């Protein structure tokens, strides 16, 4: 995934914003990302992509 790629279309949130929040706040779940950024809280279609980002970082 490209860093500035929009991950959450509903809330217009890009990968770099998600990454920054994950690193800054040490987020480990899709639910935590949603709480902090509202990513994945609209239609939910991007939750798999958010989980993939978390897996990249945490594995």
N, C-alpha and C positions, 0 to 999 in steps of 0.2 A: 504494500500500500504506500502511496505517495504521502509525504508528511502533510501537505496542505489539502489533501483529498477530503471532501465532505463525507463524513461517516453518518451523521444523523441529519437527514434531510428535513425532518419536521422542525428541528430547532437550529438548523444551520451551524452544526458544530463539526469542526475539522479534526483530523487525526492529531495534529500537533497540539491542539488545545486539550484533547483527551490525554495525550502522553504527558503534557506538563502537569496536569492535575493529578494523574496517577503517581508521578514521581514526587511531586510536592507534598501530597497528602498520604502517600503510601497506600493507595487504594488497591484492593485485591478482588473485588467483586463487581459485577455489572450493576448491581443495585447501588453500591457506593458511588460509582461513576454517575449514575442517574440522579442520585441525591445531590451531588455536588454541581453537576453541569446540566441536568435535565436531559442528557443524552440517553436515548433509548426509552424515554417516557411517553413519547407520542404514540406512534403506531406500533413501536416495538420491533420493527423490521431490522434495525441495526444492532440489536442486542448480540447477535452472533458475531458481528464484526468487532464489537467492543470486547467480547470475550476473547476473540482471536488476538487483539492487541494486548490484553491482560496476559494471555498465555505466552506471547512473545517475550514479555518483560519478566514474568515470574517463573518461567521454566528454563 
